[in-house]
Amino acid sequence: MKDAQIDIIYIHEKAKEIERLLRIEEASSPFHKTNSQIITEDNTLKITIQSKDIPALRGSFNTFMNWLMAIEQGMKL
């Protein structure tokens, strides 16, 4: 089975700050069955998640989306 991949593209004026916060979360909760890469260019944040295990890929995707939602809510406070 080939690797499966999901790309999350998130556009926000504070993309670099969001990347920094995501890296903190990612470091505290390592993924064992997936590989992820976070890249920021200007206002665009791109998260690429790869895995051979579809349930693990889905779980990592959900985790990143939850982190993004929590960070966005926290920035509104």
LINBEL-V36476 format. One record per run of one state. SS is the DSSP state (helix for helix, strand for strand, loop for the rest). FROM is the first residue (numbers start at 1). LEN is the number of residues. Records with the same first field share a line. If there is no record, write none. Layout:
SS: FROM-LEN + FROM-LEN
//
This chain:
loop: 1-3 + 12-3 + 29-6 + 42-2 + 52-2 + 77-1
strand: 4-8 + 35-7 + 44-8
helix: 15-14 + 54-23
//
